[in-house]
Amino acid sequence: MITGKQRAYLRGLANPIETILYIGKGGITEQVIKQADDALTARELIKGKTLENAPLSSREAAVQLSEILKTEVVQVIGSKFVLYRENPDEPQIKLPKVKKR
């Protein structure tokens, strides 16, 4: 689980990246899941988009993918969404530390 501060940091990192995952009329298929999994392993942070003919909203697609791939939903705006999953072997993104109370 990431904190609000970490989520804000990831939103900032996601702003300039290109959308690489598209969900169309077929919804979330095995091919989409494999593509997202490979991209998350390589990049840790990906941006996706649901097309107009998709059977899911972008929120529904992000939540379903996050459950299947064990990711965090960073943000959902309009038809776009951002997912994050730390690479356990070679982490590339260093999240801000959580302050303990």
C-alpha positions in Angstrom: 0.0 0.0 0.0 1.4 3.4 -1.0 0.8 6.6 0.9 -0.7 9.8 -0.4 2.7 11.4 -0.7 4.1 8.5 -2.6 1.0 8.5 -4.9 1.6 12.2 -5.6 5.2 11.5 -6.4 4.2 8.7 -8.8 1.6 11.0 -10.5 4.4 13.5 -11.2 6.6 10.8 -12.7 3.7 9.5 -14.8 2.7 12.9 -16.3 5.3 12.9 -19.1 5.3 9.2 -20.0 3.5 7.9 -23.1 0.4 5.8 -23.0 1.5 2.2 -23.8 -1.5 0.1 -22.9 -4.9 0.3 -24.7 -8.1 -1.5 -23.8 -10.5 -1.8 -26.7 -13.7 -3.6 -27.4 -12.3 -6.9 -26.3 -11.9 -5.7 -22.7 -9.1 -7.1 -20.6 -7.8 -10.1 -22.6 -4.8 -12.4 -21.9 -2.8 -10.4 -24.4 -3.5 -7.1 -22.5 -2.6 -8.7 -19.2 0.7 -10.1 -20.6 1.5 -6.7 -22.2 0.8 -4.9 -18.9 2.8 -7.4 -16.9 5.8 -7.2 -19.2 5.7 -3.4 -19.2 5.4 -3.2 -15.4 8.4 -5.5 -14.9 10.4 -3.3 -17.3 9.2 0.2 -16.3 7.3 -0.2 -12.9 5.0 2.7 -14.0 2.7 2.5 -17.0 -0.1 4.6 -18.4 -3.1 3.0 -20.0 -6.2 4.1 -21.8 -9.6 2.7 -22.4 -11.0 3.4 -25.8 -14.5 4.5 -26.5 -15.7 1.1 -27.6 -14.3 -0.7 -24.5 -16.9 -2.5 -22.3 -15.2 -1.1 -19.1 -14.7 2.3 -17.7 -11.1 3.3 -17.1 -11.7 3.0 -13.3 -13.0 -0.5 -13.7 -10.2 -1.5 -16.1 -7.5 -0.1 -13.7 -9.1 -1.9 -10.7 -9.3 -5.2 -12.5 -5.8 -5.0 -13.8 -4.5 -4.0 -10.4 -6.2 -7.1 -8.8 -4.8 -9.5 -11.5 -1.3 -8.0 -11.6 -1.0 -7.0 -8.0 -0.3 -3.4 -8.7 -1.3 0.0 -7.2 -3.7 2.3 -9.1 -1.9 5.6 -9.0 -4.6 7.7 -10.7 -7.6 7.6 -13.0 -8.5 10.7 -15.1 -11.0 10.5 -17.8 -10.2 7.5 -20.1 -6.6 7.2 -18.8 -5.1 5.4 -15.8 -1.7 4.9 -14.2 -0.5 1.6 -12.6 2.6 1.1 -10.5 4.3 -2.1 -9.4 7.8 -2.2 -7.9 10.2 -4.6 -9.6 11.5 -6.8 -6.7 14.8 -7.6 -8.5 15.8 -4.3 -10.0 13.8 -1.4 -8.6 14.1 1.7 -10.8 11.8 4.1 -9.0 12.7 5.2 -5.5 9.6 6.2 -3.5 9.7 8.8 -0.8 10.1 7.3 2.7 7.1 6.9 5.0 7.5 8.9 8.2 6.8 6.9 11.3 4.8 8.5 14.1 
